[in-house]
Amino acid sequence: MKAATNSEVRMNNRRRLLRLLFTSGEMSKQDISLKLNMSLSTVNYLVKELMENELLTTGTQLGSTGGRKPVCIKPVNHARYSIGAEAASDVVRIVGLDLGAHIIARESYPLAQENTADYWRKLGELISEFAKKNKIPKNKLLDIGVTVGVTMQDDRVAARKEKVQEYVFDMDLARESIGMPVHFRHGTKMAAVAQCRRNESAKNFIYIYLGAKISGAIIYDGKVVDFSGINGELGCMLTLNPSDSVRVDSIFSRKILCKKAGCKNLPEFFTKVKEKDPVCTPIWHTYLEQLTLFAHDIFCLFGWPIVLGGSVSPYIGDDLAFLEEKVHEYYAFEEIPDKILSVSSLGEYGSAVGAALVSINRFFDSDI
């Protein structure tokens, strides 16, 4: 194996230092040295270089037992900004992050998705308006991340046997029409990336996205497994009822949920559920029962915690205890964790957050 050059070692050390500070916040040079197993002289050199690039600055002054008081090194979160957008079936969700991955703004805009130049041009305009409204300087804006509901494989669309319109996505047309540097990713994988960064869950868990479609991701050791491959396509699974062989998508899609109830959108549907509407309430209870069985089967496969995200997830909170109880009831073994299910705090914006995070990670990995 070829040994790394001095330049490569220095670049890797710089990446590690940046990731540490922008993830963990300010700390002393001594703490940086200990956490990264890096000599203090190397830390001093890198800190000086990154301060000159306006990515780091001095922070809190610490106490001292004698001599000069040490000063923490602080990341400059506003040094760069990243925008992520989710191009969902009937809405565009946009999130702005600073370099520390803090959400500075988020908005949703009704826009029916179409595989046309006009649609992608409008999406580009929405992103530009979002940046202007939230005073994000163009010279500090990283590449735009956009997520789509089609499966991506190695930066291309995975070909499906079903040639239906909702699976059609012309990446070249979209990139040209948006009119700014952009990268495209699978929506669910990006939501899982965002969940990993939030550090709310175990290192190993399953992420289930409940939105216009149902999809998922496998997270092992804090990372999404096979980041750019075809996996976690839960919606493509078939139900086990031989007389009704349908894909799981047809059970958990929010569009079908609303269609069954005759509602325009989820807020209308769940308002009626709260009012104990005789049509919507049993539909929601059936959804929960089916979700319980599905979560149980996923847990049987992996034995890992399950995080629920996507546009339906914010409405599950009140029923989470019921879901947990039923999964425990169905499970065949006596030993089972007290808590299996949780709801992502990112809700419907997880996908957009993940897309923005990719640009931040790319920036840290670049030759800054």
N, C-alpha and C positions, 0 to 999 in steps of 0.2 A: 504494500500500500504506500502510495506516494506521500511523503511528509508535507504538511502544510507550510507554506512560505510565511515569512514574518508578516507580510502584508495581510495574508489571509487570517493569521492568528489575531492580528490587531483588529481587523474588521469584525471577526467573530466576538472578540471581547467587547467591542463597542456595541454590538447588537445586544449582547447579554446585559450589559450595564443599562442600556436604554430600556429594555423590556422590564428589568427589575424595578427601576425608578418609576416608570410610567404605569406599572401595575401596582406597586406597593406604596408609592409615595416617597416623600423626602426621607433621607437618612444620612448619617454621617459617613465620611469616607472610610472610616474604620469598619463600620457595619457592612458597607459595600464590599470591602476587601474580604471580610469573613464569609459573607453569603455567596460570593462568586469564586472564592478560593483564588483570589487574584492579588498580586503584590500591591502594596500601597503606592509604590512608584508608578505602576501601570495605571492604577485608579486615578492618581493625580494627573497623569498625562492625558488620559481620556476625558476626564472632567474638564480640564482646561480647553481641550479641542472642542468639546460639545458646548461649552459656554460660549466660545467664539462663534459657533453656529447658531447660537440663541435657542438651543434646545434644553439647556440646563441653566439654573441660576442659584444664587445662595438663598438659603431658607432660614429656619429657626436657629438661633444661637443657643448652644447647649451649656449646661453648667460645667464648671471645671474645679478640680481639686488643687489646681495650681497652674500657673502659666497661662498661655493664650487659650481663650475659650473656643472650643471647636464649633464649627458652623455646619449645619446640615446642607446637603446638596438637594435641590428641589427641581422636579421636572417642570418645564414650561408648557402647560397643557394647551395654551392658545397658540403654540408655535405652528400648528397645522390643524386642519379640520377635515373631516370625512363625511360624506353623505351617502346613505344607502336608501334604496327605494325598492319596494315590493310591487311588482306589476301583477296584482291579483285579478281575478276574473271580472270584477265590477268596481274595483277601487284601487287607487294608488296610495300607498303608505310611504311616507318619507321621514327619515330620521337624520339628524345632524349630531355628530360626535366630535368632541375635541380629541387631542392626541392621547389623553388619558382614558379614552373610551367613556367619558361622561356624556350623557344625553343632554344636549343643549336646547334641542327643539324637536318636536315631532308633529306631523300633520297628516290627515288623510283627505283624499280628494275623490269624489265619485267620477269614475271614468271606466266605461266598459272596454275590456281588452279586445283588441283586434290586431291581426297580423298585417298591419298596413303602415305605410310611411307616415300617414297623418296621425295615427295613434302614437307612434314613437316620437314624432315631432312634438306632440302635445305633452308627452311625458317629460321630454327634455325641457320644455318651457316651464312646466310645473317645478322641476328641480331648480331651474334658474331663478324663478320667482321665490322659491323657498330660501335659497341662499341669500338673495337680496333682502328679503323680509327679515331674516335673522342675522344680517350684517356679517356674513361669512366672506372674508376677502378672497378674491379670485386667486391672488398670488399665494395664498396659504391653503388652497383647496386641493386635496388629493384626488386621484381618479375616482369616478363615481361607480358605486357598486349597485347593480340591479339584479333582483331575483325574479325568476319566472317559475310558473307552476309545472313546467315540463322537466323531465328527467335529463340531467346533464351528465355527460361522461367525457372526462378529459377535455373540458372546454368546448364540447360540441353537444348537440342535441342527440340523445339516444333514440334511435329509430324504433318506432312502435309498429306492431302489426295493424292496430286499429288506426286507420287514416282519417280520424275525425278532426274537426277544426280546432278544438281546444288543445290538441297536442301539436299543432303546427306552429313553428317559431322560426322565422328567418333572421338569424343572428346578424348577418351582414347588413340586411335592410335596417334592422333596429339600430345597430351601431352607427350607421351612416346618417340616419334620420334624427337621432338624439342630438348629434352635433357637438359632442364633447367626449373626452377620453372616458371610456366606460368598460367595465368587465361584467360578464353575466354569470350567475350562479343559480344552483337549484335552491328554491326557497326553504325547504325543510332543513337541508344541510346547513344553511346559513343560520337558521333559527337555533339549531343545535350548537353551532359555533358560539353564538351569543350566550347560550345557556352555560356553556363551559366557562366562558369568561366571567360570568356572574358568580361562579363558584358557590352556587346555592345548593348544589347536589353532590352526591358521592362521585368519586373518580370514575366509577363504572355505572352507567345507567342507560336506560332506553328513553329516547325522546319521541313522543307521539304528537304529530301536528294535526290538529282538528280545525280544518278550514273549509274552503270550497272543495278540497279533496282531503283525504287522510293519507298521511305519509309518515315516515319516521327516520330515525338515525340511531346508530349504535355508537355509544361513547365508551371507550376503553382507556383507562389511565389518563383521563382528562382530555382525550382527543377523539375527534370524529373518525371512526374506522373507514378506511378507503374513501377519503374525502371527495374524490372525483369519480367514484365508480357507481355502478348500479347496485344499490342495496337499500334496505329500509323502505322499499316500495310496498308499504302495508296495504295501500288501497288496491293493489293488484291481486291480493290474496282472494281466494274464493271462499264463499261460505260453505259449510259442511252439509247443508240441506240439499240432498240430491234432486229434489223436485223444484228447487229454486236456486240454481247455480248462478249466483251473481257475485260481482266483485264487492269487496268491503267498502269501496268508495261510495257505492249506492246506499249504504246504510248510514255512514257518518258524515256525508257531505252536508255542509250548512245550507247549500242551495236546495237540496232535496228536503231538508228539515223545514225550511221556510215554505217550500212549495206544497208540502203535505198540509201545512197549517193555513195556507192561503195568505201568508204574510210577505211583505215586501223585503224585509231585512231582519236581522237578528234582534236589534233593539225592540222592534215591534213585537216579535215573537215572544221575547222574554218578559216584556211588559204584560202581555196577556197571560203568561205562565204565572207571574206574581199575582195577577188578579184571579187566578184559578179558573181561567177560561176552559170551558168543557171540551173544546177541540184541541187547544195547544197543550194543556197539561198532560193528558195521556200520551201524546206524541213525545213529549220530553221525557216522561217516565220510561217509555219504551226505549228511547235513545240511551238513557242511563243504564237500563238493564243490559242492553246489548254491549255497551261500552264496558260494563263490569266483566262480562264473559270474555270480551276481547282482551282486556287488560290482564285478566287471570291467565289466559293462554300465553300471552307474551311473557308474563312472569314465570310460568312453567318452563318456558324455553331458556330463559337467561338467569332467572333468580336474582335479578338486579332491580333497583328502584326504577320507577317509571315517572317521567315528568310530562305533564300535559301542557301543550302550548297551542298557538294558533288563535283564530278569531272566536272560536267557541269557548276556549279555555277560561276567559274572564267570568263566564256565567256559571262555571262549575263549582266555584268555591262553596256555596251553600249546601251542595250535595256531595262534597268530597268525603265526608264521614260515612255517608251511605255507601259510596263506591268502595271505600276501604273495607267496610264491614262485610260487604258481599264477596269481595275477593278473598278475604280470610275464610269466609264460610265455604266457598267452593274449593279452596285449596286442600289437597289430599293429605298433606303432612302436618304433624303437630307443630314442628318448629318453623316459624315464619316471622319475619321482622314485624314489629308493631306498625311501622309506617312504610308503606310501599309506594303510595301515590302522592304526588304533589303537583301543584299548578305553577307554571312559570310566571314570575312577576312581570315578564316582558309582554305577556299576552299576545295581542295581534301584531305587535311591532317587532317581535323577535327576529323575523326574517330580514327586515330592513336593517336592524342593528348589526346582524351578522355580516351583511353585505358591506356595511361601512367598516367593520372590523378588519375585513380582508385587506382593504386599502391601507389601513394603519399598519397591519402586519407586514405588508409589502414595503412600506416606507421604512420600517425598522430593519428589514432585510436588505435594503438597498445600500449602495455606496454613497451615504449621505455626505 
